[in-house]
Amino acid sequence: MSDAGADPASASEVPDTAKDRRLTGEHWWDPDRKRHVDDLPRHCPRCAAVLDLESGISVEYWEADRRIYHTWCQSCGWTGDIIKVDRMVGHEAAD
């Protein structure tokens, strides 16, 4: 059977299985979504360019209890992982 004569409006209808889903209002995942937005990298760690929807990509993933943002910067081409830390312990370079 051909779809050539199908009504284009019917293609955009919500499937029956999704009609009862709540698309607005409070959701159980809201606290994590808000943390994601708050912790999203705002600047490239290599060139300090602003990272937004037009100038880079940051995808959050999890490794055990760590939240990691795999990030790409359009300005300098840098790609890498950004991990928020509570405490950084480093060393002094020798003279």
C-alpha positions as CSV (number, residue, x, y, z in Angstrom):
1,M,0.0,0.0,0.0
2,S,1.4,3.4,-1.0
3,D,1.7,6.4,1.3
4,A,1.6,8.9,-1.6
5,G,-2.0,10.0,-0.9
6,A,-1.6,10.1,2.9
7,D,-2.6,13.2,4.7
8,P,0.7,15.1,5.7
9,A,-1.0,16.3,9.0
10,S,-1.4,12.7,10.2
11,A,2.4,12.2,10.1
12,S,2.8,14.8,12.9
13,E,0.1,13.3,15.2
14,V,1.2,12.1,18.6
15,P,1.3,8.3,18.8
16,D,-1.3,6.7,21.1
17,T,1.4,5.4,23.5
18,A,2.7,9.0,24.1
19,K,-0.7,10.8,24.5
20,D,-0.8,10.3,28.3
21,R,2.8,11.5,28.9
22,R,3.1,14.8,30.7
23,L,5.3,17.2,28.6
24,T,5.1,20.2,30.9
25,G,5.3,20.8,34.7
26,E,7.4,19.0,37.4
27,H,9.2,15.8,36.5
28,W,11.2,13.3,38.6
29,W,14.3,14.2,36.6
30,D,14.1,18.0,37.1
31,P,16.8,18.2,39.8
32,D,19.3,16.4,37.6
33,R,18.3,18.4,34.6
34,K,18.8,21.6,36.5
35,R,22.3,20.4,37.7
36,H,23.1,19.6,34.1
37,V,22.3,23.1,33.0
38,D,24.1,24.7,35.9
39,D,27.3,22.7,35.4
40,L,27.4,22.8,31.6
41,P,30.8,24.2,30.5
42,R,30.5,27.8,29.5
43,H,34.0,28.4,28.1
44,C,36.6,26.3,26.3
45,P,39.5,25.3,28.6
46,R,42.0,25.8,25.7
47,C,41.0,29.1,24.1
48,A,38.4,30.5,26.5
49,A,35.9,31.0,23.7
50,V,32.2,31.0,24.8
51,L,30.6,27.5,24.4
52,D,26.9,27.8,23.5
53,L,24.6,26.1,21.1
54,E,26.2,27.7,18.1
55,S,29.9,27.5,19.0
56,G,30.4,24.1,20.6
57,I,28.9,20.9,22.0
58,S,29.0,19.5,25.5
59,V,27.4,16.0,26.1
60,E,27.1,14.8,29.7
61,Y,27.8,11.2,30.6
62,W,28.4,9.4,33.9
63,E,31.3,7.2,35.1
64,A,30.3,5.8,38.5
65,D,29.5,8.9,40.6
66,R,31.4,11.4,38.3
67,R,29.6,13.6,35.9
68,I,31.7,14.2,32.8
69,Y,31.1,16.6,29.9
70,H,32.6,15.5,26.6
71,T,33.1,18.9,24.9
72,W,34.1,20.2,21.5
73,C,35.0,23.9,20.7
74,Q,34.3,25.2,17.3
75,S,36.7,28.1,17.7
76,C,39.9,26.1,18.3
77,G,38.8,22.6,17.5
78,W,39.6,21.3,21.0
79,T,37.9,18.1,22.1
80,G,38.1,16.6,25.5
81,D,36.4,15.7,28.8
82,I,35.6,18.3,31.5
83,I,35.1,17.1,35.0
84,K,34.0,19.3,37.9
85,V,36.1,18.7,41.0
86,D,35.6,19.8,44.5
87,R,39.3,19.9,45.4
88,M,42.4,20.1,43.2
89,V,45.8,19.0,44.6
90,G,48.7,19.8,42.4
91,H,52.5,20.3,42.7
92,E,54.9,23.2,42.1
93,A,57.1,23.0,39.1
94,A,60.8,22.9,39.9
95,D,62.9,26.0,38.9
